[in-house]
Every structure is written in C-alpha cells, then in structure tokens.
Amino acid sequence: MAASTFKIYTIEGIDYDAIIAKYRQICIDGEWDTDAKSISVYGNVEPKYNQTREPREPLKDDTRIKRKAIYLVHTIAYRQATNRDNSPDGATIWTKILQRVIYEDYYELVKALEQLGYIKVSSYNIGKSSRRYKIFGSITTIECSDTTISGYINKAKKLLKKAVLKRLAEPKFKALYGDTFAEIYIKNLNKFKVKDEQGFNKYAKEQIALQPTKESYYNFIKESFKNDLYIYSIDGNNRIYHLLTSLERELKQFINIRFSLDCKNSHPLLFNYFIFNSKGISIELSYLISSILFNIDYSYIYSTSLHHYDIEKLCNILINNNINKSIIAKFAPDELLYLWKTTTGRFWDDILKGHQGEGYDRAEIKQKMFAEVFYSKTPKIAWKEFAKEFKRQYPNVYGLIERWKEPTKYKDLNDCLLARKKAVLLDGKAYTQNPETALPNIMMDLESEIFREVLKSLYRKRISAVHIHDAIVIPYTRAKIDVEQVESVMRDVYKKYGLHPTFSVDEYGE
C-alpha cells in the first residue's frame, strides 16, 4: 500500500545538500564576532575575534538534518504564503515552537538558511511575541510522504494550541477577562461560516489569476472555515489573533457576518488619551471636550476660500460650550486640530487627500505613517517622508510623540507606564525593557483593554460577537442585534477613557 502524501511548502530550486554542509560547518566552528576595540583606522593591525557560541557536534545522520531543514523551510514558507498582509518583512512565527520541535538544531539550521540567502530573520517585533521570517525565492508546494516531517508539523500544531490554552488558563488572563470569557469567545468565533462558497471560489479564482502566489492563502482560509475555529495566539499586549484577523476585507461578503463596527483611525485617536494626560486634564473633562469636537461640522471649520482650517472657530466653539479659556490655552493650535480630526474620523482621509495621484492607497499610507511616526524607534526623520509631513502639520503633537521615544526621562510618561504595568520601579525609577517601543506597546495595550471591556459588556447582554483589533464583528444568529445596540456599548466604554470616537459600519446581506 502506497504511503499517504501531504502537501508541504518549499523554495523552488533549494539545495538541501548545501544546507546540510553549512549546518555542519556552523556547528563545528561555533560563532565569532570581531572585537571592535581591535580595529585600527589605519588598517595595519590584525583584528581580534571573540567567540560568541561554542562549537558542538552536529547530527551524524544527513537524513535527520534534511528532515529538520525541510520542516523549518515548510513552516516559514507556509506562514508567508498564507499571510494576507504579504508583508515585505515576512511572517511572524513563534520561535519557541520551532525550537521545541527540532531542538538545538534550530539555531544552526536558521543560520545556514540565512547565510545561504534563503531566508532573513528579524529579531524585532513590537508585540515582543514572535520573530519575523522572510523567504527569498519562489515559494512552491510539493507532495511529501515522510512520516517524520508530518510528525514535526503535527507536533507544532499541538504545541501552539497547548500554548494558547495555557495562556487562556493563566490567572493573569482570567483576572483581566474573567473565568468564562475565553469559552464564550471561542463559541462565538465558531458561529462564523462561509455562507456563499460559490462566490468565495469565484472571487478567489479571479484573484489567483492576477496573483498566483495568493492561492495558498485562499485555500488556507477556505479549509480553516471547515474545521473548528480557535484562538491562534495572544501577544504581549493582550491582542487576540484568530482566523478572522487574517481575513481579507473583500472576503467578508462571503462570510455570515451581520455587520461590523470599526473605530475610525483607531490608533491616532487613542493617542488623544495621552495628549489629554500630558496636559493634566481629567477623564471627565477630556470626554466633554471630545464630545464637543465630535459635533463640530467639518464645513464650518474648513475654509474653502483660504484652503485651511480656522482654529479660532474651533476655540470659540469650545468657549461657547463652557470650556474655560485656561484649559483651551493648554493646547497648541495643531494639537486641537489633531484632536478634532481624529475624533471626527477625518485623520486618514485628510492624509490620503494630500497624496492623491501619487499611487498610494489608504492601507499603504496607514502603514507608512505608523512605521515612521507612531511605531518608529527613533525620532530622527531625515529620510522619512511621512514623518516629515506629520511634523509639518502637527509639530506639537509630534513633539509629544518624540517624548515617548525616551519615556523614562519624563515623570508623566513614567507614571503612565507604571500605571498601565508597562514598566517596573527600580531604585525609585521606572524601568521598561524596550523604551523605544513603549508608545506602540502602550497604545496596543490600551486598544486591547477597551475592546476587552466592550466584549465583556456585550456578553453580559447575551450578544454574540468577536473582535478584530479595532472592530466588533457580529455574526448572523437568531437574535436580532442592531447596530445601535452595539454602538451604544462601545461608546460607553470609550467614554471611560475620555474619548468620543467615530465609527464606520459595514453591513452584509444574509
């Protein structure tokens, strides 16, 4: 009887003999780094080297090495091929899982693949969860019947599920979410199904014709919906990942989604919380200001004749609504403009408007703005197009963001980090492991907290829902849930943080 086969992902033309040889060399040689102190500017002194990794005995069996290499390449290629974002930096993979599957050989095999130019591995990830792995070359699939390799793949799946279940059972998680949250969430997640398989297949076929590399992604989504859905991972900022978080926006029309409610320009809006905090303004007053800004008509503030925003009108409206002049004076004009635009959901629209005809779409602009402004590890902007634009439009807001690149220098930021448990107190000072990424981490943590509270409130009302980071998604069930019910819950939670967001609604036919 012929052995059953399964599909694995690989790199077209990959030379496993070369990988085996390189793996052995790295094991035998260990690793050495150049001693920077030994380098002479005159170039006439032999540099010294420091050993950073001890030599060790490689595996003797070439077949065992090859199997581990095949599994490693498959895992990286599979994650990259089924990742909807198609990030130029590759896909995130939980490194500990790889290490627990192929043990100590993980290090040398990864190094071998890197040195031979097959992959690139990044050590940086904002959420502190996984590293990014990127394949160089064409990803393809082949049939495989090796039971050892299938064993590696199945072991990894079991370890991932076990790790997530362990996280869900942690006292820390239950303290945040409650004892029954995970069970209810997974139950609601499994209420989502493909409602229009024919439409799904037609759309997928059209997209694959335009971009053949997307076939793996669409197959992954379709097959996943046929099985039990589960939580893939929970990162260090308590963000929950599952099948819907990897779902292309265009595919939602084929899923039994009743509607989704998105918070417009979510992260730029969340920074309002930190702007208000920097001014020493209470949550109650923050919400009052946000509510007034929310109701200010765009056409009234925007002067079509002069093509600019009339900040004086903005200030006068706040004064007429009993906001004290001394409070308004705490904000620079660009800060007030930023607060208004993010509250009314116009932030991304106005940025996009400024780049019409340049070939950027909304997603690209958001990605670039996040990377160069909110998520940047350094305040230096000489080469950053969007950072320079942001600083030009919102100089004082940018100044507040710059402070977050070195948060431990400022008492109010220290207090904020400590209050949100993103830093520890050492010798009377706040300490955080990665201060340069404090802002994106604390913003993602705040977003997670808000949507956690939204979901808990919805569950208390017996409303089925899950979330995709900054959006609540409602499935079709027998219960008649309307948009106003969900929006009311969301507004009540945002109010606790002094924010009055603008929501966008996507409704889908039954």
Buried (B, 14 or more C-beta within 10 A) or exposed (E): EEEEEEEBBBBEEBEBEEBBBBBBBBBEEEBEEEEEEEEEEEEEEEEEEEEEBEEEEBBEEBEBBBBBBBBBBBBBBBBBBBBBEEEEEBBBBBBEBBBBBBEEBBBBBBBBBBBBEBBBBEEEBBBEBBBBBBBEBEBBBEEBEBEEBBEBBEBBEEBBEEBBEEBBEEEEBBEBBBEEBBEBBBEBBBBBBBBBEEEBBEBBEEBBEEEEEBBBBBBBBBEBBEEEBBBBBBBBBBBBBBBBBBBBEEBBBBBBBBBBBBBBBBBBBBBBBBBBBBBEBEBEBBBBBBBBBBEBEEEEBBEEEEEEBEBEBBBEBBEEBEBEEEBBEBBBBBBBBBBBBBBBBBBBBBBBEEBEEEEBEEEEBBBBBBEBBBBBBEBEBEEBEBBBBBBEBBEBBBBBBBBBBEBBEBEBBBEBBBEEEBBEEEEEEBBBEEBBBBBBBBBBBBBBBBBBBBBBBBBEEEBBBBBBBBBBBBBBEEEEBEBEBBBEBBBEBBBEBBBBBBBEEBEBEE
